[in-house]
Amino acid sequence: MSQSYDRGLIEDFGRWQEFSAGMWAWIFHKFTGWVLIGYLFTHIAVLSTATVDAGTYTTTLQSLESFLVVRVLEVGLLAVAVFHILNGVRLLFVDLGVGLEAQDKAFYAALIVSAAITVASIPTFLGGL
């Protein structure tokens, strides 16, 4: 015989306040992983259509780089990739048993370093407008 458990309404947004840093790290890591997978398929699709010849490839990339939205998305891609990498290194250390008591601090450090790298790169990505 199974027991039932009342988990509350889906619309109960107050439950998000109960999430610890570890839960947010898990959510962000999964989200960034899916974003990177989506980017991979988009990247392959664009490159496969642009590699007909060298002129088409150059024209395609130059036309994409001329849009501000593409440059902003590149900054977002950098933010996603850097956080995913840093959180992956944090998870590696956790799996090895190093720094188990400082997981929350390491997650916050990954967020801060990711934000710093992303903000520092904005002039490089948007400089060619």
C-alpha positions in Angstrom: 0.0 0.0 0.0 1.4 3.4 -1.0 1.3 6.5 1.0 0.2 9.8 -0.4 2.0 13.0 0.2 0.6 16.5 -0.3 3.2 18.5 -2.1 1.2 21.6 -2.3 0.1 23.5 -5.3 2.3 24.0 -8.3 1.6 27.7 -8.0 3.0 27.9 -4.5 6.0 30.1 -5.4 7.0 30.4 -1.7 8.7 27.0 -2.0 11.5 28.6 -4.1 12.6 30.5 -1.0 13.3 27.2 0.7 15.9 26.1 -1.9 19.5 26.0 -0.6 22.5 27.0 -2.6 23.0 23.4 -3.6 19.6 23.2 -5.2 20.2 26.5 -7.1 23.6 25.2 -8.2 21.9 22.0 -9.5 19.2 24.0 -11.3 21.7 26.4 -12.9 24.1 23.6 -13.9 21.3 21.7 -15.6 20.0 24.8 -17.3 23.4 25.9 -18.6 24.0 22.3 -19.8 20.8 22.3 -21.9 21.7 25.8 -23.2 25.1 24.6 -24.3 23.6 21.5 -26.0 21.1 23.8 -27.8 23.9 26.1 -28.9 25.9 23.1 -30.1 23.1 22.0 -32.5 22.6 25.6 -33.6 26.3 26.0 -34.2 26.5 22.8 -36.3 23.4 23.9 -38.3 24.8 27.3 -39.1 28.3 26.0 -40.0 26.9 23.2 -42.2 24.9 25.7 -44.2 27.7 28.1 -44.4 30.5 25.8 -45.6 29.5 25.6 -49.2 32.5 27.6 -50.1 34.9 30.1 -48.5 32.9 33.1 -49.7 29.6 31.9 -48.3 31.2 31.1 -45.0 32.8 34.5 -44.6 29.6 36.3 -45.7 27.5 34.3 -43.3 29.7 35.0 -40.4 30.0 38.7 -41.2 26.3 39.1 -41.6 25.6 37.4 -38.3 28.2 39.5 -36.5 26.6 42.7 -37.8 23.5 42.1 -35.6 23.6 43.4 -32.1 21.4 40.6 -30.8 24.0 38.0 -32.0 26.7 39.8 -30.1 24.6 40.0 -26.9 23.8 36.3 -27.3 27.6 35.6 -27.5 28.1 37.4 -24.2 25.3 35.2 -22.8 26.9 32.1 -24.2 30.2 33.1 -22.5 28.4 33.6 -19.2 26.7 30.2 -19.5 29.9 28.4 -20.5 32.0 30.0 -17.8 29.5 29.2 -15.1 29.0 25.6 -16.3 32.8 25.1 -16.3 33.4 26.6 -12.9 30.4 24.7 -11.3 31.7 21.5 -13.0 35.1 22.0 -11.3 33.3 22.6 -8.0 31.3 19.4 -8.5 34.5 17.5 -9.4 36.1 18.6 -6.1 32.9 17.7 -4.2 33.0 14.2 -5.8 36.6 13.9 -4.7 35.6 14.8 -1.2 37.5 18.1 -1.2 35.7 21.1 0.2 32.5 19.4 1.2 31.9 21.9 4.0 32.4 24.9 1.7 30.0 23.9 -1.2 27.8 27.0 -0.7 30.8 29.3 -0.7 32.2 27.6 -3.8 28.9 28.0 -5.6 28.7 31.7 -4.8 32.4 32.1 -5.9 31.5 30.4 -9.2 28.7 32.9 -9.7 30.9 35.9 -8.9 33.8 34.8 -11.0 31.4 34.0 -13.9 29.8 37.5 -13.6 33.3 39.2 -13.4 34.6 37.4 -16.5 31.4 38.1 -18.4 31.3 41.8 -17.5 35.0 42.1 -18.4 34.4 40.6 -21.8 31.5 42.9 -22.8 33.8 45.5 -24.4 35.5 42.9 -26.5 32.3 41.4 -27.8 30.5 44.7 -28.4 33.5 46.6 -29.5 33.2 45.9 -33.2 29.9 47.6 -33.7 
